[in-house]
Amino acid sequence: MGARFRLYVQPPFEDARSRPEIVEVSSPLGSLTAGPADDRMFVVEPVGKTGPYGVNRGPLGTPYMSLPPWTGKILEPATPDECGNFDYLRPSMAGFEAAHIFGCVRFTLDVWERYLGQPLIWHFRDHYDRLEISILPQWDNAQYGYGFLEVGSQFENDGRVLPFSLDFDVIAHEVGHAVIFSILGVPRPGTEYPEYLGFQEAFSDCVSLIAAMHFPSVIDNVLAETRGNLYLANRLSRFSEFSPHRQIRSANNKRTMAEFAHGWKDEHELSQPLTGAIFDILVDIFHESLVARRLISHAVEDLADIAEFDSAAEAPVQHAFNRAFAQNADGFVEALLDARDIVGTYLAETLWTLAPDFLDYGDVARTMLAIDQDESGGQFARIISRNFSRRAIGELHAGPHLRGGEHHSHVHSARTLLPRDNLKLPKMTFREQVLLSRSMSSQ
């Protein structure tokens, strides 16, 4: 038996009706200690940590690299009950956020390690045995990097503070970056194409999407809301990594590479054509599965494709899905789970095959087609080709990085820092080193 946690599928600040669900993760009972912690990762809530890991400024302004471990004071860690579970912790109790973020990371790893076919080997294994997961309530972002995953909060204009430690999608998205760095790696200097950065964001969005689809409540609620017409706005096609305008980005988008051929400012926006294509592939495979199960007709499937671009077809499509879903809801669930696992498997196999140097979206499309040929004899080749082609993926490429997106971009961020990058920074004077050491020791 595995250890139990209470996890929010939708954060309480997004849906007031949301309640944490009890889930069981792969960690054997008795294997988790206070933190929570195990032999691969641990949670800390630092006291007095004023900023995230990455390149920070010393007392006299010299940049320096800050990486784990955190050696200062921490809040009392969350502890398991006598059986080794953490589901006794409720949202109002101390330690709940720490248990929640650990549970989300472990749940997401469980999902993707099954698709990958093996446990994830951290890309920072040469320097650290375990991932440090930290909660920084006063920071306004979230990031994964060399040896760490840290989350802050969303600060609203009305004064509310929305902790990312309670947002499954944000946490799972950062785990997506961990998966990419561990399997694909970091491009060598001079070989990073803009689309590598977009791929990082798109793939991490898909990690979050596929992981969320492993909550039975998500599948049930999405189908209850849409009756299987997944192009309706719903929780399945939303991600909770907040944009500069505090809006949740949607996988169900119509963006194409033509919008970025002359330049791009932000890799989150650049990722949207790829994310949208993969979401469309998932939906089309779902529709194919419904047809194969004789739950909808080929005519309804074709009409659903038309409805993507012709609003006049939306009402008859929804009527057809309403009627079909009412006749066999369980069949719709099975079809959606099949589509989920096909896309999850194809993405994992694609990641194993790609290389980070000179990576572009065309590489992703060609590799996914090759995976489909290997896995199914090309059963979904038409779907995959059509959805990448609609967005000019493989035909047009991202232009130069334009000024104006630096504030919210991850370009040159702590995500891609490696210990060797410290050699590129100016040397700090002895006086500044002493001042920095004193400031750290006082934390």
C-alpha positions as CSV (number, residue, x, y, z in Angstrom):
1,M,0.0,0.0,0.0
2,G,1.1,3.5,-0.7
3,A,1.0,6.6,1.5
4,R,-2.1,8.8,1.3
5,F,-2.4,12.6,0.8
6,R,-5.2,15.1,0.4
7,L,-4.7,16.9,-2.9
8,Y,-6.7,19.8,-4.5
9,V,-7.4,19.1,-8.1
10,Q,-8.6,22.7,-8.5
11,P,-7.1,25.2,-6.0
12,P,-9.6,26.5,-3.5
13,F,-9.0,30.1,-4.6
14,E,-10.1,29.2,-8.1
15,D,-13.2,27.2,-7.2
16,A,-14.7,27.9,-3.7
17,R,-16.5,24.5,-3.9
18,S,-13.2,22.6,-4.4
19,R,-12.3,20.1,-1.7
20,P,-9.0,18.1,-1.4
21,E,-9.3,14.5,-2.5
22,I,-7.6,11.6,-0.8
23,V,-5.1,10.0,-3.2
24,E,-2.6,7.1,-2.7
25,V,0.9,7.6,-4.2
26,S,3.5,5.0,-4.9
27,S,5.6,5.8,-1.8
28,P,5.3,2.6,0.4
29,L,3.7,3.1,3.9
30,G,6.5,3.9,6.4
31,S,9.0,5.1,3.7
32,L,8.2,8.8,4.2
33,T,9.6,10.9,7.1
34,A,9.1,14.4,8.4
35,G,9.1,17.1,5.7
36,P,7.6,15.2,4.0
37,A,10.8,13.5,2.7
38,D,12.1,10.3,1.2
39,D,15.3,9.2,-0.5
40,R,14.6,11.3,-3.7
41,M,13.1,14.6,-2.5
42,F,12.1,16.6,0.6
43,V,10.1,19.7,1.5
44,V,11.3,22.7,3.5
45,E,9.6,25.9,4.4
46,P,12.5,28.4,4.8
47,V,12.4,31.1,7.4
48,G,14.1,34.3,6.3
49,K,14.9,33.3,2.8
50,T,14.4,36.6,0.9
51,G,14.6,35.3,-2.7
52,P,14.6,32.3,-5.0
53,Y,17.5,30.3,-6.1
54,G,19.4,31.5,-9.2
55,V,21.7,34.5,-9.8
56,N,21.2,37.0,-7.0
57,R,23.0,40.2,-6.0
58,G,25.5,40.5,-3.1
59,P,25.5,43.3,-0.5
60,L,27.6,45.4,-2.8
61,G,25.8,44.5,-6.0
62,T,28.0,41.7,-7.4
63,P,26.0,38.8,-8.9
64,Y,26.5,35.4,-7.4
65,M,24.9,32.0,-7.8
66,S,22.6,30.7,-5.2
67,L,21.8,27.0,-5.2
68,P,20.7,24.4,-2.7
69,P,20.8,23.3,0.0
70,W,19.0,25.8,2.3
71,T,20.9,25.8,5.6
72,G,18.9,28.4,7.5
73,K,15.9,28.1,9.8
74,I,12.8,26.2,8.6
75,L,9.3,25.9,9.8
76,E,8.3,22.7,11.7
77,P,8.0,20.0,9.0
78,A,4.9,18.0,8.3
79,T,5.0,14.5,9.9
80,P,3.2,11.3,8.9
81,D,0.7,9.7,11.2
82,E,1.4,6.4,12.9
83,C,0.6,4.5,9.7
84,G,2.8,6.6,7.5
85,N,0.0,8.7,5.9
86,F,-0.4,12.5,5.5
87,D,-4.1,12.6,4.8
88,Y,-4.9,13.4,8.4
89,L,-3.7,17.0,7.6
90,R,-6.6,19.3,6.7
91,P,-6.2,22.7,4.9
92,S,-6.5,24.7,8.1
93,M,-3.6,22.7,9.8
94,A,0.1,23.6,9.9
95,G,2.0,21.3,7.5
96,F,-0.8,20.9,5.0
97,E,0.8,23.0,2.3
98,A,4.1,21.1,2.7
99,A,2.3,17.7,2.5
100,H,0.2,19.0,-0.5
101,I,3.1,20.0,-2.6
102,F,5.0,16.8,-1.9
103,G,1.9,14.8,-2.7
104,C,1.4,16.7,-6.0
105,V,5.1,16.1,-7.1
106,R,4.9,12.4,-6.2
107,F,1.6,11.9,-7.9
108,T,2.8,13.6,-11.1
109,L,6.0,11.6,-11.1
110,D,4.0,8.4,-10.6
111,V,2.0,9.2,-13.7
112,W,4.9,10.1,-15.9
113,E,7.3,7.4,-14.7
114,R,4.8,4.9,-15.9
115,Y,4.8,6.5,-19.4
116,L,8.6,6.8,-19.4
117,G,9.0,3.2,-18.3
118,Q,11.4,3.9,-15.4
119,P,12.0,6.1,-12.4
120,L,13.1,9.6,-13.2
121,I,16.9,10.2,-12.7
122,W,17.4,13.8,-11.6
123,H,19.6,15.8,-14.0
124,F,21.4,17.3,-11.0
125,R,22.5,13.8,-9.7
126,D,26.2,14.7,-9.9
127,H,25.8,17.2,-7.1
128,Y,22.6,16.4,-5.2
129,D,21.0,13.1,-4.2
130,R,17.6,14.7,-3.5
131,L,15.3,17.4,-4.9
132,E,14.8,20.3,-2.5
133,I,11.1,21.4,-2.7
134,S,10.6,24.8,-0.9
135,I,7.7,27.1,-0.3
136,L,8.4,30.9,-0.5
137,P,5.1,32.6,0.3
138,Q,6.4,36.1,-0.5
139,W,7.8,35.3,-4.0
140,D,5.6,35.8,-7.0
141,N,6.6,32.8,-9.2
142,A,7.4,29.1,-9.4
143,Q,10.4,27.4,-10.9
144,Y,12.3,24.1,-11.2
145,G,16.1,24.2,-11.5
146,Y,19.3,22.5,-10.6
147,G,18.5,20.6,-7.4
148,F,15.3,22.5,-6.5
149,L,11.6,23.1,-7.1
150,E,10.3,26.2,-5.4
151,V,6.9,27.9,-5.4
152,G,5.6,31.3,-4.3
153,S,2.3,32.9,-4.5
154,Q,-0.1,34.9,-6.7
155,F,-0.6,38.4,-5.4
156,E,-4.0,39.9,-6.3
157,N,-4.9,43.6,-6.5
158,D,-7.5,43.1,-3.7
159,G,-4.8,41.9,-1.3
160,R,-5.4,38.2,-1.5
161,V,-2.4,35.9,-1.6
162,L,-3.0,32.7,-3.5
163,P,-0.4,30.1,-2.7
164,F,1.0,28.1,-5.6
165,S,1.6,25.3,-3.1
166,L,-2.1,24.5,-3.3
167,D,-2.2,24.6,-7.1
168,F,-1.8,21.2,-8.7
169,D,-1.4,22.5,-12.2
170,V,1.4,24.9,-11.3
171,I,3.3,22.2,-9.3
172,A,2.8,19.6,-12.1
173,H,4.0,22.0,-14.7
174,E,7.3,22.5,-12.8
175,V,7.6,18.7,-12.5
176,G,7.3,18.7,-16.3
177,H,10.5,20.8,-16.5
178,A,12.2,18.2,-14.3
179,V,11.1,15.5,-16.7
180,I,12.5,17.4,-19.7
181,F,15.8,18.2,-18.1
182,S,16.3,14.7,-16.8
183,I,15.5,13.0,-20.2
184,L,16.3,15.5,-22.8
185,G,18.9,17.7,-21.0
186,V,20.1,21.2,-21.7
187,P,21.3,22.4,-25.1
188,R,25.0,23.0,-25.5
189,P,26.1,26.7,-25.6
190,G,25.2,28.1,-29.0
191,T,22.7,25.3,-30.0
192,E,19.5,26.6,-28.2
193,Y,16.8,27.4,-30.7
194,P,13.8,29.5,-29.5
195,E,11.5,26.6,-30.0
196,Y,13.5,24.6,-27.4
197,L,12.2,27.1,-24.9
198,G,8.7,26.9,-26.3
199,F,8.9,23.1,-26.2
200,Q,9.8,23.3,-22.5
201,E,6.6,25.2,-21.7
202,A,4.4,23.2,-24.0
203,F,5.6,19.8,-22.8
204,S,5.3,20.9,-19.2
205,D,1.7,22.1,-19.8
206,C,1.0,18.6,-21.3
207,V,2.6,16.9,-18.2
208,S,0.1,18.9,-16.1
209,L,-2.8,18.1,-18.4
210,I,-2.1,14.3,-18.5
211,A,-1.4,14.1,-14.8
212,A,-4.7,15.9,-14.0
213,M,-6.5,13.4,-16.2
214,H,-5.5,10.7,-13.8
215,F,-7.9,12.0,-11.2
216,P,-11.2,10.2,-11.8
217,S,-13.1,13.3,-10.6
218,V,-11.5,15.3,-13.5
219,I,-12.6,12.9,-16.1
220,D,-16.1,12.6,-14.6
221,N,-16.5,16.4,-14.3
222,V,-15.2,17.2,-17.7
223,L,-17.5,14.7,-19.4
224,A,-20.4,15.8,-17.3
225,E,-19.9,19.4,-18.3
226,T,-19.2,18.8,-22.0
227,R,-20.8,15.4,-22.8
228,G,-17.6,14.6,-24.6
229,N,-17.4,17.8,-26.7
230,L,-14.0,18.7,-25.3
231,Y,-13.7,21.9,-27.4
232,L,-16.0,23.5,-24.9
233,A,-14.2,25.6,-22.3
234,N,-13.6,23.3,-19.3
235,R,-11.1,22.5,-16.7
236,L,-9.3,20.0,-18.9
237,S,-8.1,22.6,-21.4
238,R,-6.9,25.1,-18.8
239,F,-3.5,25.5,-17.1
240,S,-2.8,27.4,-14.0
241,E,0.6,28.8,-14.7
242,F,-0.3,32.5,-14.6
243,S,0.5,34.7,-17.5
244,P,1.8,38.3,-17.1
245,H,-1.9,39.4,-17.2
246,R,-2.9,36.9,-14.5
247,Q,-4.9,34.9,-17.0
248,I,-4.9,31.1,-17.2
249,R,-3.6,30.0,-20.6
250,S,-5.7,27.6,-22.6
251,A,-4.7,24.5,-24.6
252,N,-7.7,24.9,-26.7
253,N,-6.3,27.8,-28.8
254,K,-6.0,28.6,-32.5
255,R,-2.5,30.1,-32.5
256,T,-0.1,29.3,-35.3
257,M,3.6,29.7,-36.0
258,A,2.8,32.5,-38.4
259,E,2.3,34.8,-35.4
260,F,5.9,34.2,-34.3
261,A,7.8,34.0,-37.6
262,H,9.0,37.6,-37.3
263,G,9.9,37.4,-33.6
264,W,8.7,36.5,-30.1
265,K,8.8,38.0,-26.7
266,D,7.7,35.3,-24.3
267,E,8.2,31.5,-24.5
268,H,4.9,30.9,-22.8
269,E,3.1,32.5,-25.8
270,L,5.5,30.8,-28.2
271,S,4.5,27.4,-26.7
272,Q,0.8,27.8,-27.5
273,P,0.9,26.5,-31.2
274,L,2.6,23.3,-30.0
275,T,0.4,22.9,-26.9
276,G,-2.7,23.5,-29.0
277,A,-1.7,21.0,-31.6
278,I,-1.1,18.3,-29.0
279,F,-4.5,19.1,-27.4
280,D,-6.2,18.8,-30.7
281,I,-4.4,15.5,-31.3
282,L,-5.8,14.2,-28.0
283,V,-9.3,15.3,-28.8
284,D,-9.2,13.8,-32.3
285,I,-7.9,10.5,-31.0
286,F,-10.7,10.6,-28.5
287,H,-13.2,11.1,-31.3
288,E,-11.7,8.2,-33.3
289,S,-12.0,6.0,-30.2
290,L,-15.7,7.0,-29.8
291,V,-16.3,6.1,-33.5
292,A,-14.5,2.8,-33.0
293,R,-16.8,2.0,-30.1
294,R,-19.8,3.0,-32.2
295,L,-20.7,5.7,-29.7
296,I,-20.7,8.4,-32.3
297,S,-20.9,8.2,-36.1
298,H,-18.3,9.3,-38.7
299,A,-20.7,12.1,-39.6
300,V,-20.7,13.5,-36.1
301,E,-16.9,13.2,-35.9
302,D,-16.6,15.2,-39.2
303,L,-19.1,17.8,-38.0
304,A,-17.1,18.2,-34.8
305,D,-14.1,19.0,-36.9
306,I,-16.1,21.6,-38.8
307,A,-17.4,23.1,-35.6
308,E,-13.8,24.1,-34.7
309,F,-13.9,26.7,-37.4
310,D,-17.7,27.2,-38.0
311,S,-19.8,28.3,-35.1
312,A,-23.0,27.4,-37.0
313,A,-22.1,23.7,-36.5
314,E,-21.6,24.0,-32.7
315,A,-25.3,23.5,-31.7
316,P,-25.9,20.3,-33.8
317,V,-22.5,18.9,-32.6
318,Q,-23.4,19.5,-29.0
319,H,-26.9,18.0,-29.5
320,A,-25.3,14.8,-31.0
321,F,-22.8,14.5,-28.1
322,N,-25.5,15.0,-25.5
323,R,-27.6,12.2,-27.0
324,A,-24.6,9.8,-27.4
325,F,-23.2,10.5,-23.9
326,A,-26.6,9.8,-22.3
327,Q,-26.7,6.4,-23.9
328,N,-23.3,5.2,-22.8
329,A,-21.4,7.5,-20.4
330,D,-19.0,4.7,-19.3
331,G,-18.0,4.2,-22.9
332,F,-17.0,7.9,-23.1
333,V,-14.9,7.5,-20.0
334,E,-13.0,4.5,-21.5
335,A,-12.5,6.3,-24.8
336,L,-11.1,9.4,-23.1
337,L,-8.7,7.3,-20.9
338,D,-7.5,5.5,-24.0
339,A,-6.8,8.9,-25.7
340,R,-5.0,10.1,-22.6
341,D,-2.7,7.1,-22.5
342,I,-2.0,7.2,-26.2
343,V,-0.9,10.8,-26.1
344,G,1.0,10.3,-22.8
345,T,2.9,7.4,-24.3
346,Y,3.6,9.2,-27.5
347,L,4.9,12.3,-25.7
348,A,7.2,10.2,-23.4
349,E,8.6,8.2,-26.4
350,T,9.1,11.5,-28.3
351,L,11.1,12.9,-25.4
352,W,13.3,9.8,-25.3
353,T,14.0,10.2,-29.0
354,L,14.7,14.0,-29.3
355,A,18.0,15.8,-28.7
356,P,18.1,19.3,-27.1
357,D,20.6,20.8,-29.6
358,F,18.9,22.8,-32.4
359,L,15.5,21.4,-31.3
360,D,12.5,22.9,-33.2
361,Y,8.8,22.0,-33.4
362,G,9.3,20.3,-36.7
363,D,11.5,17.7,-34.9
364,V,8.6,17.1,-32.4
365,A,6.1,16.6,-35.2
366,R,8.4,14.2,-37.2
367,T,9.3,12.2,-34.1
368,M,5.7,11.8,-33.0
369,L,4.8,10.5,-36.5
370,A,7.6,8.0,-36.3
371,I,6.5,6.9,-32.8
372,D,2.9,6.5,-34.1
373,Q,4.2,4.3,-37.0
374,D,6.2,2.2,-34.5
375,E,3.4,1.9,-31.9
376,S,0.3,1.5,-34.1
377,G,1.4,1.1,-37.7
378,G,0.5,4.7,-38.4
379,Q,-3.1,4.5,-37.1
380,F,-3.1,8.2,-36.1
381,A,-0.7,9.6,-38.7
382,R,-3.5,11.6,-40.5
383,I,-4.6,13.2,-37.2
384,I,-1.0,14.1,-36.1
385,S,0.0,15.5,-39.5
386,R,-3.2,17.5,-39.9
387,N,-3.0,19.2,-36.5
388,F,0.7,20.1,-36.8
389,S,0.2,21.4,-40.3
390,R,-2.8,23.6,-39.4
391,R,-0.4,25.5,-37.1
392,A,2.4,25.7,-39.6
393,I,4.6,23.6,-37.3
394,G,7.6,22.3,-39.3
395,E,6.9,24.9,-42.0
396,L,7.5,28.2,-40.2
397,H,9.9,28.8,-37.4
398,A,10.2,31.3,-34.6
399,G,12.0,34.5,-35.4
400,P,14.4,36.4,-33.1
401,H,13.7,37.2,-29.4
402,L,12.2,40.7,-29.2
403,R,12.6,43.1,-26.4
404,G,9.7,43.5,-24.1
405,G,9.1,40.1,-22.7
406,E,12.0,39.9,-20.3
407,H,10.1,40.4,-17.1
408,H,8.1,37.2,-17.3
409,S,10.4,35.1,-19.6
410,H,12.5,32.2,-18.3
411,V,15.3,32.9,-20.8
412,H,18.6,33.0,-18.9
413,S,16.6,32.0,-15.7
414,A,17.5,29.8,-12.8
415,R,15.9,26.9,-14.6
416,T,18.8,26.4,-17.0
417,L,21.6,27.4,-14.6
418,L,24.3,24.8,-14.1
419,P,27.1,24.9,-11.4
420,R,29.7,25.5,-14.1
421,D,27.9,28.8,-15.0
422,N,29.3,30.2,-11.7
423,L,32.7,30.6,-13.6
424,K,31.1,33.2,-15.9
425,L,30.2,35.5,-13.0
426,P,32.6,38.3,-11.7
427,K,34.6,37.5,-8.6
428,M,33.3,38.9,-5.4
429,T,35.7,40.9,-3.2
430,F,36.6,39.5,0.2
431,R,34.8,42.3,2.0
432,E,31.5,41.5,0.1
433,Q,32.0,37.8,0.8
434,V,32.1,38.5,4.5
435,L,29.1,40.8,4.3
436,L,27.1,38.1,2.4
437,S,28.2,35.4,4.9
438,R,27.0,37.6,7.8
439,S,23.7,38.3,6.2
440,M,23.1,34.6,5.5
441,S,24.1,33.5,9.0
442,S,21.6,35.9,10.5
443,Q,18.7,34.3,8.5
